[in-house]
């Protein structure tokens, strides 16, 4: 695209902020900026409602959704989720972590939500707050630096706009449209996974509130999630090493069925189930951008990085990073001379939150770690600290941090002891 011709042919429209991406992170940032009195343009390449996985909220997302003014609408489309359940590979052991037992205060529940409706609720809330919202519109960054950004937005009808903004927020998810500015995204070498996911009807659920729990079925290798949604729909996802899916024999459906057959509890649950949408796949989805910001722009949610979704942290990190990005942007407007320090603080904050949960994700295939999750012990409230983490409390709270350090030490000691026993018996 020739920048000079675009600027010549299209009249410039000025605004304070352009947000690329109309998912949870982009909509949350747009709502908060509009409520702060800024002129905001949000550009989404797809048309709402659109299918998306990642349907499990965390309790600590609820106060954010309340601040955004959508909590009642979210509650109306959600299945009550009081906790998370982990199931052993052979189905012989279940462990339930109830959010109400967390060591730090916070909501004692969350919701399982259909993402198409959830994302649309947030997008329409942004529109109601005065955000200029574009759907079915492709955004292209022509320039971006500390003096401002120039972005074109081409609607599906062919109409093209040119926006000149003081700031740019990249909330474009995995497409990460700004990766050519400030470094490309890098795959996470410590976890290279692929996923097969679909929706099924007639999957049996537990009676009572625990029927709304997310259930994590450990498999070898990998894991599966089971997320109950309204209208008798259950979201099922199989996560395996990327190379396993790449070298499969047969179709995706055959591979999925073979792996399900090796997880007895899941296999039993799907006996009478009916697929309501075709299985879909995604591969090698864990990555990070080189940095969470660049001159003139801030990356939010998946546009910065994404990690294995086993603990349902995706939406929560998107909402948290959106809130932090808005704070950073408003601070830069108030204190332009402190721009570099403010942006560095934002970068450290988002990195810390991802690192906080990453260790647990990296260890999810470790037998000792799995055994500890399946057999939680009330030693110095370590189990309650783990629940706080699962609930989305990613603050640097010493009550949580010290106990999680102790959890890691115990795992290391047990692993060392087992390795010694193996060597002796060899």
C-alpha positions in Angstrom: 0.0 0.0 0.0 1.4 3.4 -1.0 1.1 5.6 2.1 1.3 8.9 0.1 -1.6 7.9 -2.1 -3.7 6.8 0.8 -3.2 10.1 2.6 -4.0 12.0 -0.6 -7.1 10.1 -1.5 -8.7 9.6 1.9 -9.5 12.5 4.2 -7.9 12.2 7.6 -10.1 11.6 10.6 -8.5 12.6 13.9 -9.1 10.7 17.2 -7.3 10.2 20.5 -6.9 6.5 20.3 -7.3 3.7 17.7 -7.9 0.2 19.1 -7.3 -2.6 16.6 -9.3 -5.7 17.7 -12.8 -5.9 19.1 -12.3 -8.9 21.4 -12.4 -8.7 25.2 -9.1 -6.8 25.5 -9.9 -4.3 22.8 -13.5 -3.7 23.9 -12.5 -3.4 27.6 -9.8 -0.8 26.7 -12.2 1.1 24.4 -14.9 1.3 27.1 -12.6 2.6 29.8 -11.0 5.2 27.5 -14.4 6.4 26.3 -15.5 6.7 29.9 -12.4 8.8 30.6 -13.6 11.2 27.9 -11.3 10.2 25.0 -12.3 10.0 21.4 -11.8 6.3 20.5 -12.1 4.3 17.3 -12.2 0.5 17.5 -11.6 -1.6 14.4 -12.6 -5.3 14.3 -11.8 -7.4 11.2 -14.7 -9.9 11.8 -18.4 -9.4 12.3 -20.0 -10.0 15.7 -21.1 -12.5 16.8 -18.3 -14.8 15.7 -17.2 -18.1 17.1 -14.2 -18.2 19.5 -12.9 -20.7 22.1 -11.8 -19.7 25.5 -15.2 -19.8 27.3 -14.2 -20.0 31.0 -14.0 -16.8 33.1 -12.1 -16.5 36.3 -13.5 -15.0 39.5 -11.2 -12.0 39.5 -12.5 -11.0 36.1 -15.9 -10.3 37.6 -15.1 -7.0 39.3 -13.5 -5.8 36.0 -16.7 -6.7 34.1 -18.7 -4.9 36.7 -16.6 -1.7 36.2 -17.2 -2.0 32.5 -21.0 -2.2 33.0 -21.7 -5.6 31.6 -21.8 -7.9 34.6 -25.6 -8.5 34.5 -25.5 -9.3 30.8 -22.6 -11.7 31.3 -24.4 -13.4 34.2 -27.5 -13.9 32.0 -25.6 -15.9 29.4 -23.3 -17.8 31.8 -23.3 -21.1 33.6 -22.4 -20.6 37.3 -18.8 -21.8 37.9 -17.8 -22.3 41.6 -14.5 -24.1 40.9 -12.2 -26.3 38.8 -11.9 -30.0 38.9 -8.8 -32.1 37.9 -9.2 -35.7 36.8 -6.4 -38.3 36.8 -5.4 -40.1 33.6 -7.0 -43.3 34.6 -10.1 -41.6 36.0 -9.4 -42.9 39.5 -8.8 -39.6 41.2 -10.7 -36.3 41.1 -9.8 -33.1 43.0 -12.1 -30.1 43.2 -10.8 -26.6 43.9 -13.6 -24.4 45.1 -12.9 -20.7 44.6 -14.6 -19.9 47.9 -11.6 -21.4 49.7 -9.1 -19.0 48.2 -6.6 -17.6 50.7 -7.2 -14.0 49.4 -10.5 -12.2 49.2 -12.4 -12.1 46.0 -15.5 -13.5 44.2 -16.2 -17.1 45.1 -17.4 -18.0 41.5 -17.1 -17.2 37.9 -19.1 -18.1 34.8 -18.8 -20.3 31.7 -19.8 -18.2 28.7 -20.3 -18.6 25.0 -17.6 -16.4 23.5 -19.7 -15.2 20.5 -22.2 -13.6 22.9 -19.7 -12.5 25.5 -17.5 -10.7 22.9 -20.6 -9.1 21.3 -21.8 -7.8 24.7 -18.5 -6.0 25.3 -18.3 -4.7 21.7 -21.8 -3.2 21.9 -21.1 -1.8 25.3 -18.2 0.1 23.8 -20.5 1.4 21.1 -23.0 2.6 23.7 -20.2 4.4 25.5 -19.5 6.5 22.4 -16.7 4.4 20.8 -16.7 4.6 17.0 -16.9 0.9 16.3 -16.2 -0.7 12.9 -16.8 -4.4 12.2 -15.8 -6.4 9.2 -13.1 -3.9 8.7 -9.4 -4.5 8.1 -6.9 -2.2 9.8 -3.5 -1.5 8.4 -0.8 0.5 10.3 0.8 3.1 7.9 3.0 4.7 10.6 3.4 4.6 14.3 5.8 6.5 16.6 5.7 8.8 19.6 4.3 11.6 17.5 1.2 9.5 16.7 -0.2 6.8 14.4 -1.7 6.7 11.0 -4.1 3.7 10.4 -6.3 2.8 7.5 -9.5 0.9 8.0 -11.1 -0.7 5.0 -14.7 -1.9 5.4 -16.0 -4.9 3.6 -18.0 -2.6 1.4 -14.8 -1.1 0.2 -15.1 2.2 2.0 -11.8 3.2 3.5 -11.0 5.5 6.3 -7.7 7.0 7.4 -7.4 7.7 11.1 -4.7 9.9 12.7 -4.4 9.0 16.4 -2.3 10.1 19.4 -2.0 6.4 20.5 -2.5 3.0 19.1 -3.6 -0.1 21.1 -3.0 -3.4 19.4 -5.6 -5.9 20.7 -5.7 -7.9 17.5 -5.2 -11.2 19.2 -3.1 -13.9 17.6 -2.8 -12.0 14.4 -0.8 -9.3 16.2 -0.9 -6.7 13.5 1.8 -4.6 15.1 4.5 -7.3 15.2 6.5 -5.5 12.4 6.8 -2.6 14.9 9.2 -3.2 17.7 10.0 -6.9 17.0 8.3 -10.0 15.9 6.5 -12.4 18.2 8.4 -15.5 19.3 7.1 -19.0 19.9 7.3 -20.1 23.5 9.9 -22.9 23.3 8.9 -24.3 26.7 5.4 -25.2 25.6 4.5 -26.0 22.0 1.0 -27.3 21.9 -1.8 -27.8 19.4 -5.5 -28.1 20.1 -8.6 -29.8 18.7 -11.9 -28.3 19.9 -15.6 -28.6 19.4 -19.1 -28.3 20.9 -21.2 -31.3 21.9 -24.7 -31.7 23.2 -25.9 -34.3 25.7 -22.8 -34.5 27.8 -23.8 -35.5 31.4 -23.1 -33.0 34.2 -22.9 -33.4 37.9 -25.9 -32.3 39.9 -25.9 -29.1 41.9 -23.5 -26.2 41.5 -20.5 -28.4 40.7 -22.1 -29.2 37.4 -20.8 -25.8 36.2 -17.2 -26.5 37.1 -14.6 -26.6 34.4 -13.1 -30.2 34.3 -9.5 -30.8 33.3 -8.9 -34.4 32.3 -5.2 -35.3 32.3 -4.1 -37.4 29.4 -0.7 -38.8 28.5 0.5 -36.6 26.9 -1.6 -33.5 27.1 -5.0 -32.8 28.7 -8.6 -32.1 27.8 -11.1 -29.5 29.1 -14.8 -29.9 29.6 -16.7 -26.6 29.8 -20.5 -26.7 30.4 -22.4 -24.0 28.6 -26.1 -23.1 28.4 -28.6 -24.9 26.1 -27.1 -28.3 27.0 -23.9 -27.5 25.1 -20.4 -28.5 26.3 -17.2 -27.3 25.0 -14.5 -30.0 24.7 -10.9 -29.3 23.9 -8.0 -31.7 23.5 -4.5 -30.2 23.9 -1.5 -32.2 22.8 2.1 -31.6 21.8 2.2 -30.0 18.4 4.3 -32.7 16.9 1.8 -35.3 17.9 -1.0 -33.7 15.9 1.3 -32.9 13.0 2.4 -36.6 12.5 -1.0 -38.1 13.1 -2.3 -40.8 10.9 -5.9 -40.4 9.7 -8.3 -37.5 10.1 -8.5 -35.0 12.9 -11.7 -36.7 14.0 -10.0 -40.1 14.1 -7.1 -38.6 16.1 -9.5 -36.9 18.5 -11.6 -40.1 19.0 -8.4 -42.2 19.6 -7.2 -39.8 22.3 -10.7 -39.6 24.0 -10.8 -43.4 24.2 -7.7 -43.2 26.4 -9.3 -40.9 28.9 -12.0 -43.1 30.6 -14.0 -40.4 32.2 -14.2 -38.3 29.1 -14.9 -41.4 26.9 -17.8 -42.3 29.1 -19.1 -38.7 29.0 -19.0 -38.5 25.2 -20.7 -41.9 24.7 -24.1 -40.5 24.0 -22.9 -37.0 23.0 -23.6 -35.4 19.6 -21.2 -32.9 17.9 -23.1 -29.7 17.2 -20.2 -28.1 15.2 -17.3 -29.6 13.3 -14.0 -30.1 15.2 -11.5 -27.3 14.6 -7.7 -27.2 15.2 -5.1 -24.7 16.1 -1.4 -25.3 16.4 1.7 -23.9 18.2 -0.3 -21.3 20.0 2.0 -20.2 22.8 4.1 -17.2 22.0 5.3 -13.8 23.1 6.0 -10.5 21.3 9.4 -9.1 21.9 7.9 -6.4 24.0 4.5 -5.3 25.2 4.9 -1.8 23.7 6.7 0.1 21.0 6.9 3.9 20.3 3.3 5.0 20.0 1.5 1.7 20.7 0.6 -0.7 23.5 -0.1 -4.4 23.1 -3.0 -5.9 25.0 -3.9 -9.5 25.7 -3.1 -12.1 23.0 -1.5 -9.3 20.9 1.4 -9.5 23.3 1.4 -13.2 24.2 -0.6 -16.3 24.7 0.1 -19.3 26.9 -1.5 -22.8 27.2 -5.1 -22.2 28.3 -5.3 -25.0 30.9 -6.0 -22.5 33.7 -8.4 -20.4 31.7 -6.2 -17.3 32.0 -6.7 -15.9 28.5 -9.7 -13.6 28.9 -8.6 -12.6 32.4 -5.1 -11.5 31.2 -6.7 -9.7 28.3 -9.0 -7.8 30.7 -6.2 -7.1 33.2 -3.8 -5.9 30.5 -6.5 -3.7 29.0 -7.0 -2.0 32.3 -3.3 -1.6 32.8 -2.9 -0.3 29.3 -5.6 2.3 29.8 -3.9 3.5 33.1 -0.5 3.7 31.3 -2.0 5.7 28.3 -3.8 8.1 30.6 -0.6 8.6 32.7 1.4 9.3 29.5 -1.2 12.0 28.5 -0.8 13.6 31.9 3.0 13.2 32.2 4.4 13.0 28.7 8.0 13.5 30.0 7.6 10.2 31.9 6.5 8.2 28.9 9.4 5.8 28.9 9.1 5.0 32.6 5.4 4.6 32.4 5.6 2.2 29.5 8.4 0.2 31.2 6.1 -0.2 34.2 3.4 -1.5 32.0 5.8 -4.0 30.4 7.0 -5.3 33.7 3.5 -5.7 35.0 2.2 -7.7 32.1 5.3 -9.9 32.0 5.1 -10.5 35.7 1.5 -11.7 35.5 2.2 -14.1 32.6 5.3 -15.4 34.4 3.3 -15.9 37.6 1.0 -18.5 35.9 3.6 -19.8 33.4 5.5 -22.1 35.8 2.3 -24.0 36.6 1.6 -24.3 32.9 5.1 -25.5 32.0 4.9 -28.2 34.7 1.4 -29.5 33.7 2.9 -32.6 32.0 5.1 -33.4 35.1 3.8 -36.5 37.0 4.8 -35.2 40.4 3.0 -31.9 39.7 -0.1 -33.6 38.5 -0.1 -35.8 41.6 0.1 -32.8 43.8 -2.9 -31.2 42.1 -4.9 -34.4 42.4 -4.0 -34.8 46.1 -4.1 -31.3 47.6 -2.8 -31.0 51.2 -3.8 -28.3 53.7 -0.2 -27.7 54.7 0.3 -24.0 55.6 -2.6 -23.2 53.4 -0.7 -24.1 50.2 -3.9 -25.5 48.7 -5.7 -22.2 49.3 -2.9 -20.2 47.7 -3.2 -22.4 44.6 -6.9 -21.7 44.6 -6.2 -18.0 44.6 -4.0 -18.4 41.6 -6.6 -20.5 39.8 -9.2 -17.7 40.6 -7.0 -15.2 38.8 -5.5 -13.4 41.7 -2.2 -12.5 40.0 -1.3 -9.7 42.4 2.2 -9.8 44.1 0.5 -10.8 47.4 3.0 -12.4 49.9 0.3 -14.7 51.2 0.1 -16.3 47.8 3.7 -15.9 46.7 5.4 -17.5 49.7 3.1 -20.5 49.6 3.6 -21.0 45.9 7.3 -20.9 46.4 6.9 -23.6 49.1 4.7 -25.6 46.6 7.5 -25.5 44.1 10.1 -26.5 46.7 8.0 -29.5 47.7 7.6 -30.6 44.1 11.3 -30.3 43.6 12.0 -32.4 46.7 9.5 -35.1 45.7 10.9 -35.2 42.1 14.5 -35.5 43.4 13.4 -38.3 45.8 11.7 -40.2 43.0 14.7 -39.9 40.7 17.0 -41.3 43.4 14.6 -44.3 43.9 14.6 -44.9 40.2 18.4 -44.9 40.0 18.6 -47.3 43.0 16.2 -49.7 41.5 17.9 -49.6 38.1 
